[in-house]
Amino acid sequence: MNKSSWKPIANLLFIVAVGWGGYQVSEIGKNKTEKQQQQQIDYCQLSTQVCEQNNASVTLATDIINPMQNTEINVQWPDLPAETDHLILTLEGHEMMMGVYQLQLSRTASGGFSGDLTLPFCTSDEMTWQGNIKPLSDQEEIAPINVSIRMVK
């Protein structure tokens, strides 16, 4: 083969390499943007101290959450419709994937919501669970309460 027959093949390989490189750069930027958006969420750090978000307040019965031990969670959310009987707490591990933990919170006689939180056992000494609390009926117009819980062995 002479030199001129290799030129189209070399040009094609160059175009493919440049296109592939551009694609990789765009994917890196996309992943970075998704992580930045996740970090911008304002999480309510749950403890015995009242945490307020979206005109709702959330407390735990204990400051330290231990795996496989019940801890009561209480939510006061006066803006919810009176017919809302249940909330759903959804959590995912932040440092490691532990699956999705969900807990249904039931309306109490005082008009709030409560439930017994029992987080699963984890191999690390400490970890953070992040997620949200929202009406079980998933009413679109009601913004969820974004929560974060620190668990210690």
C-alpha positions, 0 to 999 in steps of 0.5 A: 500500500502506498502512503496516500491510501493510509491517509483516509484511514488515519483521518478516520481514526483521528476523528473517532479518537477526538469524538470519544475524548469529547464524549468522555469529557462530557460524561465527567462534567455530567457526573460532577454536576449531579454530585454538586446538585446532591450536595446542595440539598439542605438536610435536617440533621436529626437528633433530640433537638428540634429540626425545622424545615418546610414549616415542619419540625422533626425530632428523635428520642435519642441523639445517638442512633445505634443499629438494630435499636428502636428510636422513636421519630416524631414529626409535627407538620401543621401544613399537611391536609387533615386527611393525611394519615401517614408519612413515609420516611425514606433513607439511603446510606450516604457513605455506602450503599445499604439499600433503601430503608423505608418507615411509615409514620402514623398520625398520633392523637395530638395531630403529629406523626411518629414511628419506631426507627430501626436502622440495619446493622452496618460493618463500619463504625459510623455512617450517615443515612440521608433521605426525606419524609413526605406524605404517603399519598405523594402529594406533588405540591408538598415539598418533602423534608430532607433529613440526615441521620448519623448512626454509630455502633 
